[in-house]
Amino acid sequence: MAGRINDDDVKAVRDAVPIDAVVSEYLQLRNAGGGNLKGLCPFHDEKSPSFQVSPSKGLYHCFGCQAGGDTLDFIMKIDHLSFSEAVERLAAQAGITLRYEEGGYTAGTSGRGERIRLVEAHKAAAQFYVDQLEGAEAEIARKFLAGRGFDQAAAAHFGVGYSPAGWDHLTRFLRGRGFSDKELILSGLAQDSRSGKPIDRFRGRLMWPIRDITGEVVGFGARKLREDDNGPKYLNTPETPIYKKSQVLYGIDLAKKEIARTSRAVVVEGYTDVMACHLSGVTTAIATCGTAFGGDHIKILRRLLMDNATAEVIFTFDGDAAGQKAALRAFEDDQKFAAETSIAITPGGMDPCDLRLAEGEAAVTALVESRTPLFEFAMRQIVSRHNLENPAGRAAALDEAAPIVAKIKNIAIQHESAVQLAGMLGILDEQFVVKRVAQQAMWARERSGRPQQGGGRSGRPGYETVTAPARPTPSGPPLNLRSPVHITERELLKLALQRPELVSPAFDAYGVDEFTAPPYAAVRQAIQDAGGATPADADYLARVREAAPNDTVRALVTELAVEAIHAKVVDEAYAGTQLVQVRLRAVDRRVHEIQGTMARLGSHAPAEQLAAVQEELWVLQQYGQRLRNRGAAGL
């Protein structure tokens, strides 16, 4: 084994890769004030951003689900990596060569994590396929691309390649790169043959690399080119440790920044459609990979769209029966978005790729702009299936369409759509249809046991709100954050972690018992065990987190290091006020204890003992009075 990664190298990796740059690969971040950034938490569903990143401290914390830590913790949690795998991935990004103890530096593969190895295999395979596209055998692939309007530059932009028709070209190539047969099978790049030896999974096909949101190749989509290929038209990588088709979106690596910037995503049906859209200027286009658009895809987009009031998701489908069916399936997920959802039906059954070929790139842009709200499309599709020339047909259409309109959470839009439905059906009594829809909505709420809300969902009336998960209780009694005592102790600890220079050296003289809440006392102990706040340097927070006795205290340290300090001006005066209040309350508590002791001793106590108690009481009372009169100067 390669052994343990050198501690200095781990620190170098942490310092080299800014946490905001890493987190931004997965979700959109916006200014949260105080030098912090915020976004929708990738670890739990939420409507408003409670996930905060502190670039200056290299930490993140979610105030909804309590997830938190540094850059390595984030990578480990979001991509399910081990510690060493996370270090190796970030080291590769930063160009840092790692040293391994218990045997020294190794450039080999024996100590590498499984995920890292599979990603490296896919990266090598992607380049292999790109190189093969230039060969004589790949003429059929180049003609296919040219026939769909894609030149060499377009193929290079999307990393399109070609898999040779032989049995084991890629397998032999990757073996030469040091990958084992077991790794090739596990990656899905190879498969077992009847002879028991691995052979290439993809042979004689046009290859699209499928990348995750960070840009790493995790799978491939392969298109059949020859008539003698008995396989399916499109063949995708099977489910592997790094590829879950329900959790990837083709083109998301290229589209994510524009999706975040414009608050718009365009969902198309295939790889060539994504290419056609991007080349036509619709650079927010993405597609699913051999599966229907579902809940995990929605989560990816919501983190980029940030659920703001102007966000929009546009689906493009063929106008044929299959396309209409797919659109109605998409409508079932409509209410999972805070974004508005729309549909753009391609003319004449053409997909965006065909449309670009037939009518040019401007037609693709026009298609997207001609979108229709998805619920309106769903209504029209239902109504079109019924004979509206007779009362029975109109009644049947109303019975089927009313529950669809009732699903619209925005009350105002629901009402307008009910009026629109009445017009589609030719029912002159609009209020009859409005009441029917309202009744359906009421029945749906009663069945689910949830009230309809008047607010939420990006501040637009009528959308139901989602309650954030309950916060885990830290060790010790629950904190009453409305208590002035706990508020002050929390502020002082935040200052000690975020602005230690403002409270040092006084803070380091404070005892652990001066913090009344056990979780806060544990954080104070961790700061003490880390060497105190006075010698704080670039590694100060890391030392405090490492000194925490358990994950609960470590999470609270992270939370306090990221949470905003509740002051417009954070200066020595504010810090002094917190120091004085915590110390003064500790003094008052001790005074109260001594007064109780004197009451118990009474007049029969030995004179020396009584004098000592009275002396301590007098000193504390004088100290308390000095703090009240002079503030921080009296410490």
C-alpha positions, 0 to 999 in steps of 0.5 A: 500500500502507498501509506498515509498521505504526508500531513504537510501535503494535506495542508498544502492541498487545503490551502491551494484549492479555495472552498468557494471554487470547489463548491461552485462546481456543484451549486450557485453561490451568491453574496451573503454579506460579511464576506460569506456566500450562500446557496441551496444546500446540496445535502437536503431539499430546501426552498431558501438558501441556508448553506453558507461558505466562508472563503476566508476561513475555508469552511462551509456550514448548512444552518438547515441540516447542520452539514459542515466542514472544510473543502475536503469534508465537502468533497468527501460528502458530496461525492462519497469519497474517502479522505485519501480520495478527496485529497488525491482529487484536489491535489490533481486539480492543484498540480500538487504531487503527494508524498505517502508515508510508511514507504515514501512517495509512490507514483503507482496506483496501489494506494489510489481510491476506487473512484479516482481510478475509475475516473482516471480510466474514463478520462484516458478512454475519452482521449483514446476515442477522440484520437480514434475519430481521426483514423481511416476506420472512423470515416463513417463516424465523421460522415454521420457528424457532418450529415447532422451539421457538426464539423471537427470543431464541434466534435472537439468542443463536446469531446466526441470520439469513435470506438474501434470495431475490434474486440479489445482495442480500448481494453489493451490500451488501458491495460498498457496504462496500468489499469487492471481487468477488474477495474475495466469491468467495474468501470463499465468500459469492458465486459466479460466475454464467453472466453472469460477475457474482458472485451470492449463494451463499445465497438464501432460506435460514435462516442459521447463522453458523459461528464458530471457537473464538475467536468469529470468523465463518468460514462459514455453514450454510444450511437450505432453507425453500421447496419450489421451492429445488432445492438440498440441504436444508443448504448450507454454505460451501465450503472457503476460506482461513478455513473448513475444515469438518474443523477447525470445530465449530459452537457451540465458541465458546459451549461451550468455557468450559463444556467446560473447566470440566466436562471434558465435551463433548456431540457432536450432529448438527446446528445445531438440536440444538446450540441445543436442548441449550444452551437445555436446560442442556446448554451443552457441546454442539457439532456438526460442519459437514457432515462426519463427526467426525474427527481434527481435531475430536478435537484441538480437544476434547483441548486443552479437555479437557486429557486428565484422568482424569474427561474425557468425550465423549458422542455423541448419535445417532438410534437408526436404522440411520444413527445406529448406523453413525455411532456405530460410526464414532465408536468407531473414533476412541475410542482417540484420546481420553484421555477416556472416550467414551459414547453417548446414543441418542435415543428413537424416532429423535428428535434432541435438537431433536425431543425438546425439543419433544416432552418438554421440556428435562428430557428432553434433560438426561436423554438425556445422563445416560443415556449408555452407554460407547461400546465397550459399545454397539459390542459390543451392536450387533455381537452383535445382528446374529447368531443366538445360538440356535445355536453357529455364530451365537455363534461368528460373533458372537465372531469379530466382537466380540473384535477390538473389545474387544481395541482397548480399551487399558485392560487392566482395562476390556478384561478386564471387557468380555470377561467382559461379552461372554461374558454377551451371547453366552451362553458360560458359559466366560468365560475362553475369551472373555477369552483370545480377546480377549487373543490378538486384542490380542496379534496387534494389537500384533505387527502394529503393532510396539508394546508394550501399556503399563501406564500413561499416558493420564491415569494410568489403567492399560493405556493406551498412551503417546505419545512426545513429538517429539524436541526440535530440537538447538540450534546448537552441541554438544548440551547435557548437562543432567545436567552441573553446569556446564550446569545452573548456566549455565542457572539463571544465564541464567534468573535474568538473563532472569526476575529480572535485579534479583537478578543485576545489576550483577554479571552484566553483567560476565561474559564470553561465554566464561564460558558453556561451552555455545555455545547459552548463550554465544549467549544471553549475547551477546544479553543483552549486545547488548540493553544488559545486564540492569542496565537491565532494564525492561518491554521488556527481554525483547523487546530480548533476543529481537530481539538474538538472531542467529537463530530458534534462539537466539531460541527458547532465550531464550523457553524460558529466560524461561518455564522455572521456576527450580529453587529453592523460594525465588528470592532474592539468596542463590540468585542469588549462588550461581549467580553464584559457581559460574559465575565460580568454574568460569571461574576454575578453567578459566583456572587450569588453562590457565595451569598448562598454559602454565607446564608448556610454558614450563619453566625456559628461558622468559624471566624476564619472561614467566614472572613475568607468568604466575606473577603471573596464576596467583597473582591467579586462585588468590587470587580463587578462594579468596575466592569459595569463602570469601565467596561472592557477597560476593567477586565 
